[in-house]
Amino acid sequence: MTTLILLRHGESEGNKAAWFAGSTDVPLTDRGRQQAKMASEYLKQYKIDTIYASDLQRAYDTALPTAKSQGLSIISDKFLREIDAGEWEGMLYEDIVKKFGENYNLWLTDIGNAKTDGGESVAELYARITREIQKIADENEGKTVCIATHATPIRIFQCYALGKPASYAAHVPWVPNASVTVYTYDAGKYNLVCEGVNSYLGDLATVFTKNV
């Protein structure tokens, strides 16, 4: 049996300022770095064999404390990046609503069928993320793997794990910063162990604003 630990990155400067980061490489905030350390303490309950991380620094740096505590290196993986949001990147959410209202409304209400203006569609992200995480699972049979990535990839992978298409994402909630979602994988089937666990963060917990 293979265990996949999906670790969402800690609070980023984009999260704090309420703008859409997408594939833009933004750092963690001080709070985000603290969250990453607390996540590493929580993950000591697992004997992790391998760590993969999106090559964007907010995800990679979230994985660093766990890598250090477990004596592992990190495999940087560009295919684990957040969605390429095109023209939305670097924009405040309230400004995206004003400029790209129709498409952003679809993101809010039916994300699985949404497409960012000038960037990836969620269907394209689904193909990229599910292909990469499945590859990681297949290459690490019987191991415990930590994958540090982003909110939309985790939300999309949850659809795949349920055997659902990207359109099912409208029924899947966002996971919070520096949270842990765990699946086991055996005989071609994913089983959810826990979803979006962040109770270990206490008062340092952060979530999405309401207009995301």
Secondary structure, DSSP 8 states (H G I E B T S, - for coil): -EEEEEEE---BHHHHHTB--TTS---B-HHHHHHHHHHHHHGGGS---EEEEESSHHHHHHHHHHHHHHT--EEEEGGG-----GGGTT-BHHHHHHHSHHHHHHHHH-GGG-B-TTS-BHHHHHHHHHHHHHHHHHHTTTSEEEEEE-HHHHHHHHHHHTT--GGGGGGS----TT-EEEEEEETTEEEEEEEEE-GGGGGG-----TT-
